[in-house]
Amino acid sequence: MTDATAAELPRLVIEGLHKRFGAVAATAGVDLEVRPRELHALIGPNGAGKTTLISQIAGEIFPDQGRILIDGRDVTRMAAYARAGQGLARSFQITQLFTDFTALDNVAMAIQARQGGNWRCFGSARQDRSLREPAMAHLTAVGLGHRADEVVADLAHGECRQLELAVALAAEASLLLLDEPMAGLGPEESRQMTRILQGLKGRYAILLVEHDMDAVFALADRVTVLVYGRTLFTGTPDEVRAHPEVRAAYLGDGV
């Protein structure tokens, strides 16, 4: 495979993904594709199967049937930690940070982990320019450069969401899996996060799981709608808005 061919491969391909929990089909034949440099949103009502699908992409649970490919590699049965090595970085719906460390420390630890270092030995590396300089660049990219030396426990909730995004960027992944980055944010914080994600568009392939429809329609190149564990429709934001089944199942008449 040539470099040019590899560059055109979808970053993520999901084919016929099925996962059951007893009698409940949490995912029931999901198909989805995220292209290079695309911001692809995944939406659906509560209980649609979004969390189960994201957990399967991340490697936290394995599907009963179907395939997951990252950059053309089959990762369906690959452990979660190994998928990071295949180019996947994830942010979580519930923020997961080291609250006793500074914002800069958190990102530097993520870089050290990617390089194969042990974060338990981080104290001796806190002044390492090879960690601090790229960490500051990632913080600046998410609008937190001025808060680099603040302890995470002293950051506002919205700033923690920004920091978690910087930690994901530190993985230098080809695919970002963002799980409800607007969760718990107020209107102005959501607008700020939308602006940050807009600035990342075109640099990464992004799968965005989000309930904030204003953010979804402002950001997404394409949108996949999940209902009852199935892919109801994939299209542009305008196509999704106009689709009668999507409106009936999720959006309603106010969008």
C-alpha positions as CSV (number, residue, x, y, z in Angstrom):
1,M,0.0,0.0,0.0
2,T,1.4,3.4,-1.0
3,D,1.4,6.4,1.4
4,A,-1.1,8.1,-0.9
5,T,-3.4,5.1,-0.7
6,A,-3.1,5.0,3.1
7,A,-3.9,8.6,3.4
8,E,-7.2,8.1,1.6
9,L,-8.3,5.2,3.8
10,P,-11.1,5.9,6.2
11,R,-9.7,6.5,9.7
12,L,-12.5,4.4,11.2
13,V,-14.7,1.8,9.6
14,I,-17.5,0.0,11.5
15,E,-19.1,-2.9,9.7
16,G,-22.2,-4.7,10.9
17,L,-21.5,-4.3,14.6
18,H,-23.8,-6.3,17.0
19,K,-23.8,-6.4,20.8
20,R,-26.4,-7.9,23.0
21,F,-26.9,-7.9,26.7
22,G,-29.3,-10.7,27.4
23,A,-32.5,-9.9,25.4
24,V,-31.4,-6.3,24.7
25,A,-29.7,-5.5,21.4
26,A,-27.6,-2.5,22.3
27,T,-26.1,-2.4,18.8
28,A,-27.9,-4.1,16.0
29,G,-25.9,-4.0,12.8
30,V,-24.2,-0.6,13.0
31,D,-22.3,0.7,10.0
32,L,-20.3,3.9,10.2
33,E,-17.2,5.4,8.5
34,V,-15.1,8.4,9.5
35,R,-13.0,9.9,6.7
36,P,-9.6,11.6,7.1
37,R,-9.9,15.2,8.4
38,E,-13.6,14.7,8.8
39,L,-15.6,15.7,11.9
40,H,-18.3,13.1,12.1
41,A,-21.0,13.4,14.7
42,L,-22.9,10.5,16.3
43,I,-26.3,11.5,17.7
44,G,-29.4,9.7,19.0
45,P,-31.9,9.6,21.8
46,N,-31.1,8.2,25.2
47,G,-31.0,4.4,24.9
48,A,-30.0,4.5,21.2
49,G,-26.8,2.5,21.9
50,K,-24.3,5.3,21.6
51,T,-22.4,4.4,24.8
52,T,-22.2,0.8,23.9
53,L,-21.0,1.7,20.4
54,I,-18.3,4.0,21.8
55,S,-17.2,1.4,24.3
56,Q,-16.7,-1.1,21.5
57,I,-14.7,1.4,19.4
58,A,-12.5,2.1,22.4
59,G,-12.0,-1.6,23.2
60,E,-13.7,-1.6,26.6
61,I,-16.1,-4.3,25.4
62,F,-16.0,-6.6,22.4
63,P,-18.8,-7.0,19.8
64,D,-20.6,-10.2,19.3
65,Q,-20.4,-9.8,15.6
66,G,-19.0,-7.3,13.1
67,R,-15.6,-5.5,12.5
68,I,-13.9,-2.3,13.6
69,L,-11.0,-1.0,11.6
70,I,-8.7,1.9,12.4
71,D,-6.6,3.1,9.4
72,G,-7.4,-0.2,7.7
73,R,-6.2,-2.4,10.6
74,D,-8.7,-4.8,12.1
75,V,-8.8,-3.9,15.9
76,T,-12.0,-5.7,16.7
77,R,-10.4,-8.0,19.3
78,M,-7.6,-5.6,20.3
79,A,-7.3,-4.4,23.9
80,A,-8.1,-0.8,24.7
81,Y,-4.5,0.1,25.5
82,A,-3.3,-1.4,22.2
83,R,-5.7,0.7,20.2
84,A,-3.9,3.8,21.3
85,G,-0.9,2.5,19.5
86,Q,-3.1,2.2,16.4
87,G,-3.9,5.9,16.4
88,L,-7.0,6.2,18.6
89,A,-7.3,8.8,21.4
90,R,-10.5,9.2,23.5
91,S,-11.9,11.8,25.8
92,F,-14.6,10.8,28.3
93,Q,-18.1,11.9,29.2
94,I,-16.9,12.2,32.8
95,T,-13.6,14.1,33.1
96,Q,-10.6,11.9,34.1
97,L,-7.7,14.0,35.2
98,F,-5.0,14.1,37.9
99,T,-6.6,16.8,40.1
100,D,-3.5,17.4,42.3
101,F,-1.3,18.1,39.3
102,T,-1.2,21.3,37.2
103,A,-2.8,21.5,33.7
104,L,0.7,21.4,32.2
105,D,1.6,18.3,34.2
106,N,-1.4,16.4,33.0
107,V,-0.6,17.0,29.4
108,A,3.1,16.3,29.9
109,M,2.3,13.0,31.6
110,A,0.2,12.0,28.6
111,I,3.1,12.8,26.3
112,Q,5.5,10.8,28.6
113,A,3.0,7.8,28.6
114,R,2.9,7.9,24.8
115,Q,6.7,7.8,24.6
116,G,6.7,4.8,26.9
117,G,7.5,6.5,30.1
118,N,6.0,5.8,33.5
119,W,4.0,8.6,35.0
120,R,4.9,7.4,38.6
121,C,8.4,8.7,37.8
122,F,7.1,12.0,36.5
123,G,8.6,14.1,39.3
124,S,12.0,13.9,37.8
125,A,10.7,14.8,34.3
126,R,8.6,17.9,35.2
127,Q,11.3,20.3,33.9
128,D,12.0,18.2,30.8
129,R,11.6,20.6,27.8
130,S,10.8,17.7,25.5
131,L,7.7,17.2,27.6
132,R,6.8,20.8,28.6
133,E,7.1,22.5,25.2
134,P,4.7,20.2,23.3
135,A,2.4,20.1,26.4
136,M,2.2,23.9,26.3
137,A,1.5,23.8,22.6
138,H,-1.5,21.4,23.2
139,L,-2.8,23.6,26.0
140,T,-2.6,26.7,23.8
141,A,-4.5,24.8,21.1
142,V,-7.4,24.4,23.5
143,G,-7.3,27.9,24.9
144,L,-5.6,27.0,28.2
145,G,-2.1,28.3,27.7
146,H,-2.7,31.0,30.4
147,R,-3.8,28.3,32.9
148,A,-0.8,26.0,32.4
149,D,0.4,26.3,36.0
150,E,-2.9,26.0,37.7
151,V,-3.7,22.9,39.7
152,V,-6.5,21.0,38.1
153,A,-8.6,21.1,41.3
154,D,-8.7,24.9,40.9
155,L,-9.9,24.9,37.3
156,A,-13.6,25.5,36.3
157,H,-15.5,22.6,34.9
158,G,-15.4,24.0,31.4
159,E,-11.6,24.4,31.7
160,C,-11.3,20.7,32.8
161,R,-13.2,19.7,29.6
162,Q,-10.7,21.8,27.6
163,L,-7.8,20.1,29.5
164,E,-9.1,16.7,28.8
165,L,-9.1,17.5,25.1
166,A,-5.5,18.7,25.3
167,V,-4.6,15.3,27.0
168,A,-6.3,13.5,24.0
169,L,-4.3,15.7,21.6
170,A,-1.1,14.7,23.4
171,A,-1.6,11.2,22.1
172,E,-0.8,12.4,18.6
173,A,-3.6,10.1,17.3
174,S,-5.0,10.0,13.8
175,L,-8.5,9.5,15.2
176,L,-10.1,11.4,18.1
177,L,-13.1,9.9,19.8
178,L,-14.8,12.7,21.8
179,D,-17.5,11.5,24.1
180,E,-19.9,14.4,25.0
181,P,-17.3,17.2,25.4
182,M,-20.1,19.6,26.1
183,A,-21.5,17.6,29.0
184,G,-22.2,19.8,32.0
185,L,-21.1,23.0,30.3
186,G,-23.1,26.3,30.4
187,P,-24.0,28.1,27.2
188,E,-20.9,30.3,27.0
189,E,-18.6,27.3,27.8
190,S,-20.3,25.3,25.1
191,R,-19.7,28.1,22.6
192,Q,-16.1,28.2,23.7
193,M,-15.7,24.4,23.2
194,T,-17.4,24.7,19.8
195,R,-14.8,27.3,18.8
196,I,-12.0,25.1,19.9
197,L,-13.2,22.1,18.0
198,Q,-13.8,24.2,15.0
199,G,-10.1,25.1,15.2
200,L,-9.2,21.4,15.2
201,K,-11.2,20.5,12.2
202,G,-9.1,19.4,9.2
203,R,-6.2,18.4,11.5
204,Y,-7.7,15.2,12.8
205,A,-10.4,12.8,12.0
206,I,-12.9,13.2,14.8
207,L,-15.9,11.1,15.9
208,L,-18.0,13.4,18.1
209,V,-20.8,12.0,20.4
210,E,-22.9,14.9,21.5
211,H,-26.4,15.9,22.6
212,D,-25.9,19.6,22.0
213,M,-27.5,20.0,18.6
214,D,-26.3,23.6,18.1
215,A,-22.7,22.3,18.4
216,V,-23.3,19.3,16.2
217,F,-24.8,21.2,13.3
218,A,-22.2,23.9,13.6
219,L,-19.3,21.5,13.5
220,A,-20.1,18.3,11.7
221,D,-19.3,17.5,8.1
222,R,-21.5,14.4,8.4
223,V,-23.9,13.1,11.0
224,T,-24.9,9.5,11.8
225,V,-28.2,9.0,13.7
226,L,-28.5,6.0,15.9
227,V,-31.9,4.7,17.0
228,Y,-32.6,1.4,18.9
229,G,-29.0,0.3,18.2
230,R,-29.3,0.7,14.5
231,T,-28.0,3.3,12.0
232,L,-31.1,5.2,11.0
233,F,-29.4,7.7,8.6
234,T,-26.0,9.3,7.7
235,G,-25.7,12.5,5.9
236,T,-24.8,16.2,6.0
237,P,-26.3,18.3,8.8
238,D,-28.8,19.8,6.3
239,E,-29.8,16.3,5.1
240,V,-30.2,15.1,8.7
241,R,-32.4,18.2,9.6
242,A,-34.7,17.5,6.6
243,H,-35.0,13.7,7.1
244,P,-38.5,12.9,8.2
245,E,-37.6,9.7,10.2
246,V,-34.8,11.5,12.0
247,R,-37.1,14.4,12.9
248,A,-39.7,11.9,14.2
249,A,-37.3,9.8,16.1
250,Y,-35.0,12.5,17.7
251,L,-35.0,16.1,16.5
252,G,-38.7,17.0,16.6
253,D,-40.1,20.0,14.8
254,G,-38.0,22.6,16.5
255,V,-34.8,22.1,14.6
